[in-house]
Amino acid sequence: MATQTAYPKLVESAQPEREPQNTSLPFQPHTVGETGLNFLFLIELLAKLLFLRGQLRLVDLAEHTRLSVSVLEPLLAFMRTERLCEASRSGLRTKRRFRAEEAAAKIPVKLLFPLLFCIFPALMLVLLGPSAISFSRVLFPALAGTP
């Protein structure tokens, strides 16, 4: 019986009480200078990452390097000016192309009214007008004005 009461005490004493630890994380750098790393080292790191991973979005690049976008933007701007990398805006191009295709699909509907009521009647008058006048002179000589 004595062992049964001692056993729970041993289990309780095996789990020491934990004091709350200071869990403050280091601040996230917002500039290249705040990283504490050499500028060219960061350029080489990005070049290596782009070489190994291929084409990456800025968000994916930030995730792989664990650096904020505000740190990556000047690095990428430098790499673009030195022609170490190319930046493409494929997402914007896709959206722009989609909007252009939607606008192009609406054009036939918008052109239907002006074509039917303005352009086609004028075209028919120009094309068939002279033949209608000569046809009327042949059928109705009295209307032609010749005795």
Salt bridges, closest charged atoms under 4 A:
ASP60 OD2 - ARG57 NE 3.28
